[in-house]
Amino acid sequence: MFQGIIIFILGLLFGSFANVCIWRIPRKEEIVFTPSHCPKCLKSIKWYDNIPVLSYLLLGRKCRSCKAEISWRYPLVELLSALLFLGVYLKFGADWRLAGYIPFVWAMLVISAIDIEHYIIPDVFSLSGLAMGILLAALATFGVPVDLTVFSRADILSQWPLADSAIGVVLGGGFLWLAAWLGEKVFKQEAMGGGDIKLAAMIGAFLGWKAVLVSFFLAFLTGSVIGILLILLGRAKKNEAPEGIKPKAMVPFGPFLALGGVLALFWGRELLGFYLRLFGL
């Protein structure tokens, strides 16, 4: 109980830092040493006005200095971060895997928020996450108890987490690269951004090749449903087009990949089992 509360509070604090990253990284601003400040009036925010979720409510959703409205994204990201941290702890317990799973779900949250707002996935998350996933797999291969693979492996991979991670990188990044290439050749337009490809490779590095396949299925399923709804409702962002040509609706795919990765982490085994039973396999 006590450990769960500590994990939840840590999730709130890292959620606050996630908001810093979401706002500053796309704008190429410094994220560590620059004090928190209001994006409207630029006044520094006191510590008691920077308590996750609580300060948002006590301030009435407005900046103390300029009374500008504070976006609802701030408490939402903080709560989601706390719930993800707690979920990882409750699912996997207090062992070394938390050192990999918690950064993974936190990165998925930040990447999703940035991609939704700016339609970019910064390399600082995807490439560093890919490197971290491979590093942890290498450590697990040589006996350090940080194996992050969600599924049981085939015999050939049972003693080689690094091989599982490497195959996950190739399958993850390779599949989306192929989809992007086919999209350009067949439909004569960009079907997948480079950030999505690197994000898929990162998911494969962390979770292994089976989990990345499950995450793809979930990403394309949820992305198709929600994307169609957003387009029908007119909520999808329009891309730039030459004069006289109707712009096409854009829906970022990164958040769906991230959601697929998180769902594969928590319920990948169960979802794969259900799918196989559904088709009698």
ZAGUMI-176642 format. One record per residue (C-alpha): residue number from 0; residue in three letters; x, y, z. Coordinates in steps of 0.2 Angstrom, whole numbers. Layout:
BEGIN
[NUM, Ala, [X, Y, Z]] ...
// end
This chain:
BEGIN
[0, Met, [0, 0, 0]] [1, Phe, [13, 12, 5]] [2, Gln, [24, 8, -10]] [3, Gly, [10, 11, -21]] [4, Ile, [6, 28, -14]] [5, Ile, [25, 33, -16]] [6, Ile, [24, 26, -34]] [7, Phe, [8, 36, -38]] [8, Ile, [16, 52, -31]] [9, Leu, [32, 50, -41]] [10, Gly, [21, 48, -56]] [11, Leu, [13, 65, -52]] [12, Leu, [30, 73, -51]] [13, Phe, [36, 65, -67]] [14, Gly, [20, 70, -75]] [15, Ser, [24, 88, -70]] [16, Phe, [41, 86, -79]] [17, Ala, [32, 78, -94]] [18, Asn, [22, 94, -96]] [19, Val, [38, 104, -96]] [20, Cys, [45, 93, -110]] [21, Ile, [29, 93, -120]] [22, Trp, [29, 112, -120]] [23, Arg, [48, 116, -122]] [24, Ile, [56, 102, -132]] [25, Pro, [46, 106, -148]] [26, Arg, [50, 125, -146]] [27, Lys, [69, 120, -143]] [28, Glu, [69, 127, -126]] [29, Glu, [80, 122, -111]] [30, Ile, [71, 109, -100]] [31, Val, [81, 107, -84]] [32, Phe, [89, 123, -77]] [33, Thr, [76, 136, -83]] [34, Pro, [63, 138, -69]] [35, Ser, [45, 135, -72]] [36, His, [36, 150, -79]] [37, Cys, [19, 155, -86]] [38, Pro, [19, 153, -105]] [39, Lys, [8, 169, -106]] [40, Cys, [16, 182, -95]] [41, Leu, [33, 173, -92]] [42, Lys, [32, 176, -73]] [43, Ser, [41, 162, -63]] [44, Ile, [29, 150, -55]] [45, Lys, [31, 148, -36]] [46, Trp, [33, 130, -29]] [47, Tyr, [16, 130, -21]] [48, Asp, [8, 135, -37]] [49, Asn, [17, 120, -46]] [50, Ile, [10, 106, -36]] [51, Pro, [4, 93, -48]] [52, Val, [-15, 93, -50]] [53, Leu, [-18, 102, -33]] [54, Ser, [-12, 119, -38]] [55, Tyr, [-22, 118, -54]] [56, Leu, [-38, 116, -44]] [57, Leu, [-33, 129, -30]] [58, Leu, [-29, 142, -43]] [59, Gly, [-46, 140, -52]] [60, Arg, [-37, 135, -68]] [61, Lys, [-29, 152, -70]] [62, Cys, [-11, 159, -68]] [63, Arg, [-9, 168, -52]] [64, Ser, [0, 183, -60]] [65, Cys, [-9, 186, -76]] [66, Lys, [-25, 176, -74]] [67, Ala, [-23, 167, -91]] [68, Glu, [-32, 151, -91]] [69, Ile, [-21, 135, -88]] [70, Ser, [-24, 122, -101]] [71, Trp, [-33, 106, -95]] [72, Arg, [-18, 96, -102]] [73, Tyr, [-7, 99, -87]] [74, Pro, [-18, 90, -74]] [75, Leu, [-23, 77, -87]] [76, Val, [-4, 73, -91]] [77, Glu, [0, 72, -72]] [78, Leu, [-14, 61, -68]] [79, Leu, [-11, 49, -83]] [80, Ser, [8, 48, -78]] [81, Ala, [3, 44, -60]] [82, Leu, [-9, 30, -66]] [83, Leu, [3, 23, -78]] [84, Phe, [17, 22, -64]] [85, Leu, [5, 14, -52]] [86, Gly, [-2, 2, -66]] [87, Val, [16, -4, -70]] [88, Tyr, [19, -6, -51]] [89, Leu, [3, -16, -48]] [90, Lys, [6, -27, -64]] [91, Phe, [24, -31, -62]] [92, Gly, [28, -28, -44]] [93, Ala, [43, -20, -36]] [94, Asp, [57, -28, -46]] [95, Trp, [71, -22, -58]] [96, Arg, [59, -22, -73]] [97, Leu, [51, -6, -66]] [98, Ala, [68, 3, -71]] [99, Gly, [63, -1, -89]] [100, Tyr, [44, -1, -89]] [101, Ile, [42, 16, -80]] [102, Pro, [53, 26, -92]] [103, Phe, [44, 17, -107]] [104, Val, [26, 22, -102]] [105, Trp, [32, 39, -97]] [106, Ala, [40, 42, -114]] [107, Met, [24, 35, -123]] [108, Leu, [14, 48, -114]] [109, Val, [26, 62, -118]] [110, Ile, [28, 57, -136]] [111, Ser, [9, 56, -138]] [112, Ala, [5, 73, -132]] [113, Ile, [19, 81, -142]] [114, Asp, [13, 72, -158]] [115, Ile, [-5, 77, -155]] [116, Glu, [-1, 95, -154]] [117, His, [14, 97, -165]] [118, Tyr, [13, 82, -177]] [119, Ile, [31, 77, -173]] [120, Ile, [40, 64, -163]] [121, Pro, [57, 71, -156]] [122, Asp, [72, 60, -159]] [123, Val, [77, 64, -141]] [124, Phe, [64, 51, -135]] [125, Ser, [63, 39, -149]] [126, Leu, [81, 36, -152]] [127, Ser, [87, 37, -134]] [128, Gly, [72, 25, -130]] [129, Leu, [78, 13, -143]] [130, Ala, [96, 14, -136]] [131, Met, [89, 11, -118]] [132, Gly, [79, -4, -124]] [133, Ile, [94, -12, -132]] [134, Leu, [105, -8, -117]] [135, Leu, [93, -16, -105]] [136, Ala, [91, -31, -116]] [137, Ala, [110, -33, -117]] [138, Leu, [111, -32, -98]] [139, Ala, [97, -45, -97]] [140, Thr, [107, -57, -109]] [141, Phe, [122, -56, -97]] [142, Gly, [112, -60, -81]] [143, Val, [106, -43, -75]] [144, Pro, [87, -45, -70]] [145, Val, [80, -32, -81]] [146, Asp, [72, -43, -95]] [147, Leu, [57, -33, -101]] [148, Thr, [50, -45, -114]] [149, Val, [31, -47, -112]] [150, Phe, [29, -64, -120]] [151, Ser, [38, -81, -117]] [152, Arg, [51, -83, -130]] [153, Ala, [54, -98, -142]] [154, Asp, [68, -109, -136]] [155, Ile, [81, -101, -148]] [156, Leu, [78, -84, -139]] [157, Ser, [76, -91, -122]] [158, Gln, [93, -86, -116]] [159, Trp, [96, -71, -128]] [160, Pro, [85, -56, -123]] [161, Leu, [96, -45, -134]] [162, Ala, [92, -55, -150]] [163, Asp, [73, -53, -146]] [164, Ser, [76, -34, -144]] [165, Ala, [85, -33, -160]] [166, Ile, [72, -43, -170]] [167, Gly, [59, -31, -162]] [168, Val, [69, -16, -168]] [169, Val, [70, -24, -186]] [170, Leu, [52, -29, -186]] [171, Gly, [45, -13, -179]] [172, Gly, [55, 0, -189]] [173, Gly, [56, -11, -204]] [174, Phe, [37, -14, -205]] [175, Leu, [33, 4, -204]] [176, Trp, [47, 9, -216]] [177, Leu, [40, -3, -229]] [178, Ala, [22, 4, -226]] [179, Ala, [29, 22, -229]] [180, Trp, [38, 16, -245]] [181, Leu, [23, 7, -252]] [182, Gly, [12, 22, -248]] [183, Glu, [24, 34, -257]] [184, Lys, [25, 22, -272]] [185, Val, [6, 17, -273]] [186, Phe, [-3, 32, -267]] [187, Lys, [11, 45, -272]] [188, Gln, [10, 53, -254]] [189, Glu, [19, 51, -238]] [190, Ala, [10, 37, -228]] [191, Met, [21, 37, -213]] [192, Gly, [33, 49, -205]] [193, Gly, [51, 45, -200]] [194, Gly, [46, 48, -182]] [195, Asp, [33, 34, -182]] [196, Ile, [46, 22, -189]] [197, Lys, [59, 26, -175]] [198, Leu, [45, 25, -162]] [199, Ala, [40, 8, -168]] [200, Ala, [58, 2, -167]] [201, Met, [59, 9, -150]] [202, Ile, [44, -1, -145]] [203, Gly, [52, -17, -152]] [204, Ala, [68, -13, -143]] [205, Phe, [59, -12, -126]] [206, Leu, [46, -26, -128]] [207, Gly, [52, -39, -140]] [208, Trp, [46, -44, -157]] [209, Lys, [30, -53, -152]] [210, Ala, [24, -37, -142]] [211, Val, [28, -26, -156]] [212, Leu, [17, -36, -168]] [213, Val, [3, -35, -155]] [214, Ser, [5, -16, -153]] [215, Phe, [4, -14, -172]] [216, Phe, [-12, -23, -173]] [217, Leu, [-19, -12, -159]] [218, Ala, [-12, 4, -166]] [219, Phe, [-20, 1, -183]] [220, Leu, [-36, -4, -176]] [221, Thr, [-38, 11, -164]] [222, Gly, [-30, 23, -177]] [223, Ser, [-43, 18, -190]] [224, Val, [-58, 19, -179]] [225, Ile, [-53, 36, -171]] [226, Gly, [-46, 43, -187]] [227, Ile, [-62, 40, -196]] [228, Leu, [-72, 48, -182]] [229, Leu, [-61, 63, -182]] [230, Ile, [-62, 66, -200]] [231, Leu, [-81, 63, -200]] [232, Leu, [-82, 76, -186]] [233, Gly, [-71, 88, -195]] [234, Arg, [-58, 88, -180]] [235, Ala, [-43, 81, -190]] [236, Lys, [-30, 94, -194]] [237, Lys, [-28, 99, -212]] [238, Asn, [-11, 98, -221]] [239, Glu, [-4, 112, -232]] [240, Ala, [-8, 110, -250]] [241, Pro, [-4, 121, -266]] [242, Glu, [-17, 134, -271]] [243, Gly, [-33, 126, -279]] [244, Ile, [-30, 109, -271]] [245, Lys, [-41, 103, -257]] [246, Pro, [-30, 99, -242]] [247, Lys, [-32, 82, -234]] [248, Ala, [-35, 78, -216]] [249, Met, [-21, 73, -205]] [250, Val, [-22, 62, -190]] [251, Pro, [-5, 59, -181]] [252, Phe, [-1, 40, -179]] [253, Gly, [12, 41, -165]] [254, Pro, [-1, 42, -151]] [255, Phe, [-9, 26, -158]] [256, Leu, [8, 17, -159]] [257, Ala, [11, 23, -141]] [258, Leu, [-6, 16, -135]] [259, Gly, [-3, 0, -144]] [260, Gly, [14, -2, -135]] [261, Val, [6, 2, -118]] [262, Leu, [-8, -10, -121]] [263, Ala, [4, -24, -127]] [264, Leu, [14, -21, -111]] [265, Phe, [0, -23, -99]] [266, Trp, [-12, -35, -108]] [267, Gly, [-2, -42, -123]] [268, Arg, [-2, -60, -118]] [269, Glu, [-21, -60, -115]] [270, Leu, [-25, -50, -131]] [271, Leu, [-14, -62, -141]] [272, Gly, [-23, -77, -133]] [273, Phe, [-40, -70, -137]] [274, Tyr, [-35, -67, -155]] [275, Leu, [-29, -84, -157]] [276, Arg, [-44, -92, -149]] [277, Leu, [-55, -81, -160]] [278, Phe, [-48, -89, -176]] [279, Gly, [-46, -106, -168]] [280, Leu, [-27, -106, -168]] 
// end
